C-alpha cells in the first residue's frame, strides 16, 4: 500500500497511513508533533564545567615525576589527560601509567626490571601455545596447517598468479621455516618483540644466566594454566578473519605482509589462550590495534591490552554489554524521557545501536588521532560518579541546597547511579544533541542512517557530556532534598551534611 498523507489535527504536522511491517493487511499511523516535547530537565542549565586544554606536553608530564621517575600525583595526571588528551610524542610513556603497565610509584630503574620480566613472561606464554598447536597437529603438517601463522602474514602470497605457484610456495616455506626456527630458539629475540635496544645490554654471561632463571620461573607459572587447544583453534579462525581487515586504511597497518598484523595475531591468540572464559570476540582487534600503534612493542602492547581487557572484558559478554546499554537507557530516561519514549515507539528503545560506541570507545565516530585521544580521555576515569570530582560536585550542590532551604535539617544523601561511567554520559549526550533529527525518524532504517552519518567535534562533545554529568549530580541532590521534605515531620535527627558543616 502506498503511503498516504491525511489531514493533520492541531499540534500535528504529519499523519501517515502505511502498511504494518508484520502484516500488510493492517495499517499503522505515524504522528510527528509539530513542537518537540521538552526534555525531562534543562540540559543546558548553567553548571560549572572545566575548560578544555591543549594535550599534555612533555615538560608538564616531566614535572609530575620526581628525580627517580615516580609519578608523584596520579590524580593530577588523570585530570590533565581528561582535559586535553596526550601529546603523541609522550603518549607511549603516559599510557604505560594510564593502562597499568607500570605502577605509578615505580622508579625508572624499577620499570626497566619490570620490562624484562614482562618480556620473559610474554615469550613463554606465546611459546607454549605454539608448542601445543604443533603437538596437536598431524605429522608433517605445515606451520599454516598447524595454526602457527596465517597466509596473510606472508608478503604478497595472495597476489601471485597461478603460473607462479611453485615460486610462491618456495618463498612461503622459507618464511614459515624462519618463523618455526625462531619459535624453538633457546634465546629470547628482543628485536622481534619490539626491543632491539635490549639485545646487547642483556647479552653478557651474567645477564644470560639471570634470564634463564627468569624463564624457568615463568614456565612454571605458565604451565599451571590449562589451554583448551580445540577452543583456541576456534578462536584462531575468527582472529584470522578479523586481523587482515584491522585499520588497513592506516599506514601503520597497510600493505601486504605487514609485520604489525603478525603482532596483532600473536597477541590476540596469546590473550585468548590464557583467558578461556573470554577467549576472542570481534572488536578486540580494534581495541588492540590502538595499543600496538601507540606502544610499538609487542610485549608492552600485550600487557596493556591484558590489563584493559580484564577490566572491561565483561562488556564483550552478552550480559555485560546488555547491562551497559541498559545504563544508557536508564540515564536517558532520567534526562530526556520524551526522546526515549519516541525511540520506544519506533522499536529502538533498547538502544542497541549504542553498542559500537560503548564497545570501541567511539573509535568509528572520529578521526584516528581523535579516536586515540577519546580513548585515553575515557580511560583517565577522571570524571566518574565514583571519582573525587563527582564527590566534590555533589558536596557543592548539597551545600547550595542547604543554603537555599534556609539551613533546614536534611537526613538523606543523593541517590546517584554509580555505574554511570563517563562514556554512558557521552552516549546520552550524543542522543540528546540530535534529538530533533531523531524525532523526525519514523523507523529503524532512518535512525541507523542518521547514526552512521553523525559527525561531532570531540572537544564539543566532551564539554557537553561533562555538562550533563554535573547536571545529573545537581539533579540527584535536588531530588534527595525533595525526598526528605516529604518526610520532614517524621524525622528529628541531624543529617550527615549538617554533621559535616559543624566542623567546616
Buried (B, 14 or more C-beta within 10 A) or exposed (E): EEEEEEEEEEEEEBBBBBBEEEEEEEEEEBBBEEEBBEBBBEBEEEBEBBEBBEBBBEEBBEEBBEEEBBBEEBEEBBBBBBBBBBBEEBBBBBBBBBBBBBBBEBBEEBBBEBBBEBBBBBBBBBBBBBEBBBEBBEEEBBBBEBBBBBEBBBBEBEEBEEEEEEEBEEBBBEBBEEBBEEBEEEBBBBEBBBBEEBBEEBEEEEEEEBBEEBBEEBBEEBEEEEBBBEBBBBBBEBBBEBBBEBBEEEEBBEEBBBEBBBBBBBBBBBBBBBBBEBBBBEBBBBBBBBBBBBBBBBBBBBBBBBEBBEEBBBBBEEEEBEEBBEBBBBBBBBBBBBBBEBBEEBEBBBBEBBBBBBBBBBBEBBEBEBBBBBBBBBBBBBBBBEBEBBEEBBBBBBBEBBEEEEEBBBBBBBEBEEBBBBBBBBBBBBBBBBBEBBBBBBEBEBBEEBBEEEEBEBBEBBBBBBBBBBBBBBBBBBEBBEBBEEEEEEEEEEBEBBEEBEEE
